[in-house]
Amino acid sequence: MIPDPLFPMLAPSGTLADRNTLDEAKAEIRSLREAMAELQRRLEKQAVLVRALFALLSGKHGLTEAELIARYREIEAARAGVQPKSCPECGRSVNQRTHRCIYCGAACEIESAFEFLELGAWPKPRPGLPPSEEHGITTRPGG
């Protein structure tokens, strides 16, 4: 038997069900590794975009890194002190990641374009068409 390069210590043994379970676990681990690699690529692209945006702001408006860091700390402190949203239907706390009440299922209004970024639910660009004003970073779609 040729050892698995991803899992050299996990040689299948035992029953067929054990081997199937091991194969399923290996497939899931591979899938998770691929997903992690994709997230790493996205994070690297975002880091480049942030650097480009800072370079533009610095060049056009004279923004310094000290000002950027100070503003970052202000926003981070403000986010830490934000009270959780309440469901408009039942009044219970709403999950900030889904903006949907886990008790009654009601959706909570998204108040900022940056909430779309946190949710990972930003509207997808339309191929071949320029982005509409409706989907700008500082405006909310439909609002």
C-alpha positions in Angstrom: 0.0 0.0 0.0 1.3 3.5 -0.9 1.2 5.9 2.0 -1.0 9.0 1.7 1.3 12.1 1.4 -1.2 14.2 3.3 -1.8 11.7 6.1 1.3 9.5 6.3 0.5 8.3 9.8 -3.1 7.3 9.0 -2.9 4.0 7.2 -6.4 2.5 6.7 -7.0 -0.5 8.8 -10.0 -2.1 10.4 -13.4 -2.4 8.8 -14.6 -1.0 5.5 -16.7 1.5 7.5 -13.6 2.6 9.3 -11.8 3.1 6.0 -14.8 5.0 4.5 -14.9 7.3 7.6 -11.2 7.9 7.2 -11.6 8.7 3.5 -14.4 11.1 4.3 -12.3 12.8 7.0 -9.4 13.1 4.5 -11.7 14.7 1.9 -13.1 17.1 4.4 -9.6 18.1 5.5 -8.5 18.7 1.9 -11.6 20.8 1.3 -10.9 22.9 4.4 -7.3 23.4 3.3 -8.5 24.6 -0.1 -10.9 26.9 1.6 -8.2 28.3 3.9 -5.9 28.8 0.9 -8.6 30.8 -0.9 -9.3 32.9 2.2 -5.5 33.6 2.5 -5.5 34.7 -1.2 -8.5 37.0 -0.6 -6.8 38.4 2.6 -3.6 39.2 0.7 -5.6 41.0 -2.1 -7.4 43.0 0.5 -4.1 44.0 2.2 -2.8 45.2 -1.2 -6.0 47.2 -1.7 -5.8 48.8 1.7 -2.2 49.8 1.0 -3.2 51.3 -2.4 -6.1 53.2 -0.8 -3.7 54.6 1.9 -1.2 55.6 -0.8 -3.9 57.5 -2.6 -5.1 59.2 0.6 -1.6 60.0 1.6 -0.7 61.4 -1.8 -3.8 63.5 -2.4 -4.7 64.6 1.2 -1.4 64.3 3.1 -2.8 61.6 5.5 0.0 60.2 7.7 0.4 56.7 9.1 0.1 58.1 12.6 -3.4 59.6 11.7 -4.4 56.3 10.2 -3.4 54.4 13.3 -5.2 56.9 15.6 -8.4 56.6 13.5 -8.1 52.8 13.5 -7.9 52.8 17.3 -10.9 55.1 17.6 -13.0 52.9 15.3 -11.9 49.7 17.1 -12.8 51.2 20.5 -16.2 52.3 19.1 -17.0 48.9 17.7 -16.1 47.2 21.0 -18.6 49.4 22.8 -21.5 48.9 20.4 -24.6 47.4 21.9 -26.1 44.4 20.0 -29.0 45.1 17.7 -32.4 44.1 18.7 -34.9 42.2 16.6 -37.6 44.5 15.2 -40.2 41.7 15.7 -39.4 40.1 19.1 -36.9 42.4 20.7 -34.2 39.8 21.3 -30.5 40.2 20.3 -29.7 39.8 16.7 -26.6 38.0 15.5 -24.2 40.6 14.0 -22.9 38.2 11.5 -26.2 37.2 10.0 -28.5 40.2 10.8 -31.3 37.7 11.3 -33.0 36.8 14.5 -32.4 33.2 15.5 -35.6 33.1 17.5 -38.3 34.4 15.0 -36.3 34.6 11.8 -36.9 38.4 11.2 -34.2 40.3 9.3 -32.6 43.3 10.8 -31.9 46.3 8.6 -28.3 46.8 7.6 -27.3 50.3 8.4 -23.9 50.6 6.8 -22.0 49.5 3.7 -19.4 48.2 6.0 -21.9 45.8 7.5 -22.2 44.2 4.1 -18.4 43.7 4.1 -18.5 42.0 7.5 -21.4 39.8 6.4 -19.6 38.8 3.2 -22.9 39.7 1.4 -21.8 42.6 -0.8 -23.7 42.6 -4.1 -21.7 41.0 -6.9 -20.6 43.2 -9.7 -22.3 42.8 -13.0 -19.9 41.5 -15.7 -19.2 44.0 -18.4 -21.1 46.8 -16.7 -19.6 49.6 -14.5 -20.7 49.4 -10.8 -23.8 51.4 -10.2 -23.9 54.3 -7.7 -26.4 52.1 -5.8 -23.6 49.7 -5.0 -20.9 52.1 -4.0 -18.8 51.6 -0.8 -20.5 54.5 0.9 -24.0 53.8 -0.2 -26.4 51.0 0.7 -28.1 49.1 -2.1 -31.7 50.1 -2.2 -31.2 52.8 0.3 
